[in-house]
Amino acid sequence: MHQVDLSALDLNLLTLFDALVRERSVTQAGLRLGLSQPAASRALARLRKMLGDRLVVRGRLGLDLTPRAQALAGPVARLLDDARGIMAPAVFDPASATGRITIAAHDHLALVVLAGLMARLERQAPALGLHIAPPVGDNLRLIEQGGADLALGIFEALPGSLHRRGLYTDHLVCVVRAGHPAAKGRWGLETYLALRHIAITISGVGESAVDTALAAAGRTRHVALRVPHFLAGAVLVADSDMVLTVPRRLAQLLAQRLSLALLDLPVPVAPLSPAMVWHERLHGDPAHGWVRQQVVEVVAPLASPGKKGPRPG
């Protein structure tokens, strides 16, 4: 098979050919492309040389196509349409979108974000699926390796290939069962430390922010149970006299479904700043950009002051 030198292919000449097929006039084809008549004639000469055929000849009513030109007219038109599609800005239509978006998130942020995000997908992108990937550490490796499109969490320093957008600011609070004696009596650090605690061990590495703050004050708490999931901890605390320390937005959500009471955390701990992270390769993708915007809009109410919070200690 004869090898074609694609470096000699000039799409501008093919657009002239397409215009000649439509106009049957060198002058009119040139006007269609913004070329003067001499420039269009020079381009036609180059086109004839490139394709090895006269392409058009004079006829009674204008230019007639040679058999070679007639055979090329359809393929060239389709080629130019494909080229325009390649060069056109990528667009995303949620209503017709299919496929799946994978989000890496521990159950804390999945619980806070998922209901609102799924409601939006159901309304606007019903055929677009959502998958919550099993967490792997802080999930950054999943993003880097392409195992997830987005990660939700609290992140420290990021590799240069990742983008971050903060979502909202949160604070830790204490959760006990409704009717717990601690929720009725005097609440403070001594009462907090006297209780048996459930601790959430997301990564299993290092001390929690609460234990670090207590250690700085020379105090410790009695952790009776460690579990890897916030929801499991909340269900267990609702059926016991133990106490659980969780982000306030999550505590408010859980208290709507479980018999729980919220109390202030009686030890100062820095605020939490959940964020979403994605890879540079997806930064300009319109589908993923649309999903990221949905996450931003879902959590937007969380950025404003909440309703009545836990009672002061």
Number of C-alpha atoms within 10 A of each C-alpha: 3 4 5 8 7 7 6 8 13 12 13 13 18 20 18 21 26 20 20 26 23 13 17 21 18 26 17 18 24 22 15 16 13 11 17 16 15 12 14 22 16 11 20 22 13 14 21 15 11 13 13 10 13 16 21 23 11 11 10 6 8 13 17 18 19 14 13 14 20 14 11 15 18 12 11 17 17 11 14 16 12 12 12 11 11 10 9 9 9 11 9 14 12 17 14 11 15 14 8 12 16 17 25 27 23 24 20 19 20 17 16 19 18 16 11 15 19 17 13 17 18 13 10 15 18 16 15 17 15 15 12 17 18 14 17 14 13 18 23 25 13 21 21 17 10 15 15 23 24 28 28 26 23 14 17 6 5 11 9 8 11 16 15 15 13 15 20 16 17 18 16 24 23 20 30 27 25 19 13 17 12 19 17 9 9 11 18 16 14 10 12 21 17 10 17 17 22 22 23 20 16 19 12 12 8 9 11 14 13 19 18 15 17 18 13 10 10 8 12 14 15 13 16 12 15 14 15 15 15 26 17 13 23 25 16 19 22 22 14 12 17 21 27 25 23 23 19 23 19 22 28 22 12 20 18 9 9 16 16 24 21 22 25 20 23 18 15 12 16 11 11 15 14 17 18 21 25 25 21 14 12 16 14 10 13 15 20 17 13 14 19 19 11 17 18 19 15 20 16 12 11 15 11 10 9 11 7 7 15 17 12 10 11
